[in-house]
Amino acid sequence: MANNMAMFRAMIHTANIALVKNQFSHFIHKVQNGDTVVVCARNKPVAKIVSLCPPLNCTMAGFDPRVEIFGDLEGPLIPIDQWKMLSD
């Protein structure tokens, strides 16, 4: 479950060019884990490093990526006109 929660704790890191240059592999590792790195020149944002693919070993909300969800997830499962039968 800890791996699945990594997606929900993705962070945005901000660093100046010199720091990114000196610790490039460190920042790339963070991006591979789903974080974003904003690169600044003299403390002004000039670039953003983001992953081209989702974090490794992580699926959306812990669901198996082979699962397909059909229908409306926000609407009721039982049609509204049949709700009365539930109160009997």
Phi and psi in degrees as GROMACS dihedral restraints (atoms count N, CA, C in turn):
[ dihedral_restraints ]
;  ai    aj    ak    al  type     phi  dphi    fc
    3     4     5     6     1   -60.5    20    10
    4     5     6     7     1   -39.5    20    10
    6     7     8     9     1   -63.9    20    10
    7     8     9    10     1   -37.8    20    10
    9    10    11    12     1   -69.7    20    10
   10    11    12    13     1   -30.2    20    10
   12    13    14    15     1   -76.8    20    10
   13    14    15    16     1   -15.3    20    10
   15    16    17    18     1   -57.9    20    10
   16    17    18    19     1   -33.6    20    10
   18    19    20    21     1   -63.7    20    10
   19    20    21    22     1   -32.1    20    10
   21    22    23    24     1   -86.8    20    10
   22    23    24    25     1    -9.7    20    10
   24    25    26    27     1  -113.6    20    10
   25    26    27    28     1    23.2    20    10
   27    28    29    30     1   -58.9    20    10
   28    29    30    31     1   141.5    20    10
   30    31    32    33     1  -122.3    20    10
   31    32    33    34     1   162.2    20    10
   33    34    35    36     1  -109.2    20    10
   34    35    36    37     1   120.2    20    10
   36    37    38    39     1  -102.7    20    10
   37    38    39    40     1   140.5    20    10
   39    40    41    42     1  -118.8    20    10
   40    41    42    43     1   132.0    20    10
   42    43    44    45     1  -150.5    20    10
   43    44    45    46     1   147.9    20    10
   45    46    47    48     1   -76.4    20    10
   46    47    48    49     1   159.3    20    10
   48    49    50    51     1   -52.6    20    10
   49    50    51    52     1   -44.8    20    10
   51    52    53    54     1   -59.4    20    10
   52    53    54    55     1   -43.0    20    10
   54    55    56    57     1   -67.0    20    10
   55    56    57    58     1   -43.1    20    10
   57    58    59    60     1   -62.5    20    10
   58    59    60    61     1   -41.0    20    10
   60    61    62    63     1   -62.1    20    10
   61    62    63    64     1   -44.2    20    10
   63    64    65    66     1   -75.2    20    10
   64    65    66    67     1   -26.2    20    10
   66    67    68    69     1  -125.7    20    10
   67    68    69    70     1    39.5    20    10
   69    70    71    72     1   -55.8    20    10
   70    71    72    73     1   -46.9    20    10
   72    73    74    75     1   -64.0    20    10
   73    74    75    76     1   -33.5    20    10
   75    76    77    78     1   -62.1    20    10
   76    77    78    79     1   -45.9    20    10
   78    79    80    81     1   -71.0    20    10
   79    80    81    82     1   -35.9    20    10
   81    82    83    84     1   -63.1    20    10
   82    83    84    85     1   -39.3    20    10
   84    85    86    87     1   -60.9    20    10
   85    86    87    88     1   -42.0    20    10
   87    88    89    90     1   -62.4    20    10
   88    89    90    91     1   -41.2    20    10
   90    91    92    93     1   -65.3    20    10
   91    92    93    94     1   -40.0    20    10
   93    94    95    96     1   -62.9    20    10
   94    95    96    97     1   -25.7    20    10
   96    97    98    99     1   -90.4    20    10
   97    98    99   100     1     8.9    20    10
   99   100   101   102     1   102.9    20    10
  100   101   102   103     1    -4.8    20    10
  102   103   104   105     1   -80.2    20    10
  103   104   105   106     1   168.3    20    10
  105   106   107   108     1  -119.5    20    10
  106   107   108   109     1   141.8    20    10
  108   109   110   111     1  -118.4    20    10
  109   110   111   112     1   124.8    20    10
  111   112   113   114     1  -101.0    20    10
  112   113   114   115     1   122.5    20    10
  114   115   116   117     1   -97.0    20    10
  115   116   117   118     1   130.5    20    10
  117   118   119   120     1  -115.8    20    10
  118   119   120   121     1   148.0    20    10
  120   121   122   123     1  -115.8    20    10
  121   122   123   124     1   116.8    20    10
  123   124   125   126     1    54.1    20    10
  124   125   126   127     1    44.9    20    10
  126   127   128   129     1    66.3    20    10
  127   128   129   130     1    18.1    20    10
  129   130   131   132     1  -117.1    20    10
  130   131   132   133     1   126.7    20    10
  132   133   134   135     1   -59.0    20    10
  133   134   135   136     1   131.3    20    10
  135   136   137   138     1  -127.5    20    10
  136   137   138   139     1   -17.8    20    10
  138   139   140   141     1  -155.5    20    10
  139   140   141   142     1   159.7    20    10
  141   142   143   144     1  -132.2    20    10
  142   143   144   145     1   131.8    20    10
  144   145   146   147     1  -106.5    20    10
  145   146   147   148     1   119.7    20    10
  147   148   149   150     1  -130.1    20    10
  148   149   150   151     1   158.4    20    10
  150   151   152   153     1   -74.4    20    10
  151   152   153   154     1   144.4    20    10
  153   154   155   156     1   -84.6    20    10
  154   155   156   157     1   -13.3    20    10
  156   157   158   159     1  -139.8    20    10
  157   158   159   160     1   163.0    20    10
  159   160   161   162     1   -64.4    20    10
  160   161   162   163     1   160.2    20    10
  162   163   164   165     1   -54.7    20    10
  163   164   165   166     1   146.1    20    10
  165   166   167   168     1   -66.6    20    10
  166   167   168   169     1   146.0    20    10
  168   169   170   171     1    56.4    20    10
  169   170   171   172     1    34.7    20    10
  171   172   173   174     1  -139.7    20    10
  172   173   174   175     1   130.0    20    10
  174   175   176   177     1  -114.9    20    10
  175   176   177   178     1   156.6    20    10
  177   178   179   180     1   -60.3    20    10
  178   179   180   181     1   118.0    20    10
  180   181   182   183     1    54.4    20    10
  181   182   183   184     1    22.2    20    10
  183   184   185   186     1    82.3    20    10
  184   185   186   187     1     4.5    20    10
  186   187   188   189     1   -78.8    20    10
  187   188   189   190     1   147.5    20    10
  189   190   191   192     1   -67.1    20    10
  190   191   192   193     1   126.9    20    10
  192   193   194   195     1   -63.7    20    10
  193   194   195   196     1   -13.9    20    10
  195   196   197   198     1   -82.9    20    10
  196   197   198   199     1    -9.3    20    10
  198   199   200   201     1   -78.9    20    10
  199   200   201   202     1   132.1    20    10
  201   202   203   204     1  -111.0    20    10
  202   203   204   205     1   134.6    20    10
  204   205   206   207     1  -106.3    20    10
  205   206   207   208     1   123.0    20    10
  207   208   209   210     1  -109.6    20    10
  208   209   210   211     1   146.7    20    10
  210   211   212   213     1    95.1    20    10
  211   212   213   214     1  -171.8    20    10
  213   214   215   216     1   -97.0    20    10
  214   215   216   217     1   118.3    20    10
  216   217   218   219     1   -79.8    20    10
  217   218   219   220     1   -15.9    20    10
  219   220   221   222     1   -97.1    20    10
  220   221   222   223     1   -22.4    20    10
  222   223   224   225     1   -85.1    20    10
  223   224   225   226     1   167.3    20    10
  225   226   227   228     1   -68.6    20    10
  226   227   228   229     1   150.7    20    10
  228   229   230   231     1   -75.4    20    10
  229   230   231   232     1   -30.7    20    10
  231   232   233   234     1  -106.1    20    10
  232   233   234   235     1   132.7    20    10
  234   235   236   237     1   -55.3    20    10
  235   236   237   238     1   143.1    20    10
  237   238   239   240     1   -56.8    20    10
  238   239   240   241     1   -35.1    20    10
  240   241   242   243     1   -68.0    20    10
  241   242   243   244     1   -13.6    20    10
  243   244   245   246     1  -101.0    20    10
  244   245   246   247     1     2.8    20    10
  246   247   248   249     1   -64.0    20    10
  247   248   249   250     1   -31.0    20    10
  249   250   251   252     1   -59.3    20    10
  250   251   252   253     1   -35.4    20    10
  252   253   254   255     1   -62.1    20    10
  253   254   255   256     1   -23.6    20    10
  255   256   257   258     1   -73.8    20    10
  256   257   258   259     1   -25.1    20    10
  258   259   260   261     1   -85.7    20    10
  259   260   261   262     1   -10.2    20    10
